[in-house]
Amino acid sequence: MAFAMVTNAVRQTPTIDEPVYVGAAAEYTHEHRLRHNPEHPPLGKLLIGAGVALADPRVDPSFTGNQGTVGRHLLYETGNDPWRLMLWARLPVIALTLLFGLVVFALARELAGTAGASVALALYCFSPDVIAHGSLATLDVPAAGFVLTSAWLLWRARRRPALYVPLAGVALGAALATKMSTLPAVPVLVALAAVSVWHASERGRRLVRAAVGAGMVALLAIAIVWITYLMVDPRLRWTPEQHVPTVRGLRGLLVEALPFPEAYRDGMRVQFGLENQPWQGFLFGRVYVGPLWYYLPAALLVKTPLGMLALWVAGAVVVVAVRRLRPAAPYVLAAPVVLLAAAMQGARDFGTRYAVFLPLFLAVAAGCLLVVRRRWVLVGVGALVAFVAVSSLRTYPYYLPYSNEAFGGPGRTREHLHDSNVDWGQDLGRLAERLRERYPGERVWLVYKGSGVPSFYGIRAGDPRGVPVGDVRGVLVVSDSAAAKATGRLAELIGSSRPVDDVGHSITIYRR
């Protein structure tokens, strides 16, 4: 897993979100001030910033662009090497992703023994989504891992609450300080804290101690959020650099009630504002406006290895059905169910990264299958894990556009999904190599969806959307996310061109 993630980090150009986080991280470490990207709290960007600081980039504090242009300016316009800077920014996330694998192993071992833990760890390590997003300077895997860590520590608190309840509160706070999308897990984990302390307490004092345990988790989580903001700026200076919408009604009351810094609450307002926009989605060849409630389950059906899907379902059933495992069911299943339900209500149908917590929690559930002492279970689990491993290894190094065999593999993912499921701008460097090797000297037309700067990589191309269709001759290059939702001039160009090449299963080259 480490090899796959590091080699991906070396080869992939910046995805759409990464420059935003890298730019904010550089601001945190050099200016010690909260300015951009309030919609995500600081902790994940501080981790990314540790790598950025080690890269020691040149920073231009006088630059006044928005949060998108700040990152691109840092990467491409200040004399830095974007390859080196992005690698260093990604390495802390890679290290954290590997550590979360140990949490998966530890929780599964406590429930199902070493053999079950090995199954859980194998599923985690071969998960295409975890490898893909764990090798990027983004926040999805860190946030999911902190939620899992909190659940694991609360399970351990059933035996030693004095030690593990505070640690679980710290882990929950780390999740909240990384991504606001983890907020729905708070009532689940606070309730589990009460259950764990109740279980560990003597009769007669259980209720009081359970309440104290739940309160401790909540208070420590709040404290960690405050500490992360204070780490960036001890004076908590906050002047929004972007429009912060007014949020009314129940959502507005919720935001006002949050016991967090004003920057966090403004970030929530920005998130709610984004949820109100008419985003365009793409699923199974259909372009639509507004969210589909079944988008995430459908995308997971495409993006998850078939053997992994079978093991997830069977593992969840076993955790609920087997008496000795039943006490662990809320710790393994409650948080991912609540988080998935919340994510399905979101307005942005952009990828399974919004449900990347499932490969972590459900790997643990799958490991619990070995509690069923039947030879056919052992053989079946082994065969399915091998199937998952082969499917994952076959897609190397193109993990972002992975889809399972039932949907044609990574080469056909673009027919079913778009955005971070397929093409997030990661293959601009590979495209430059391909054009040099196979199409030297040819006229190139490019429609690229991403945050990279084509000219930096030596790509000299025109925009085919700004000239008459008859003038577009030669090589037409289109990002698959742009092609999926193409209309008007671009749709006409693609329809009258012949596909001749594919770059990373995320960019298609046509001949005109």
BELMOVEN-V641324 format. One record per run of one state. SS is the DSSP state (H for helix, E for strand, C for the rest). FROM is the first residue (numbers start at 1). TO is the last residue. Records with the same first field share a line. If there is no record, write none. Layout:
BEGIN
SS = FROM-TO  FROM-TO
END
This chain:
BEGIN
C = 1-1  12-17  32-33  35-42  56-66  77-81  126-127  135-139  157-160  177-179  183-184  201-205  233-237  239-248  258-261  276-279  284-285  290-294  304-305  322-322  327-328  345-351  356-357  372-374  396-404  408-409  416-418  422-427  439-443  448-453  458-461  463-463  467-468  472-474  485-487  496-497  504-506  512-512
H = 2-11  18-31  43-55  67-76  82-125  128-134  140-156  161-176  180-182  185-200  206-232  249-257  262-275  295-303  306-321  323-326  329-344  352-355  358-371  375-395  405-407  410-415  419-421  428-438  454-457  464-466  469-471  480-484  488-495
E = 34-34  238-238  280-283  286-289  444-447  462-462  475-479  498-503  507-511
END
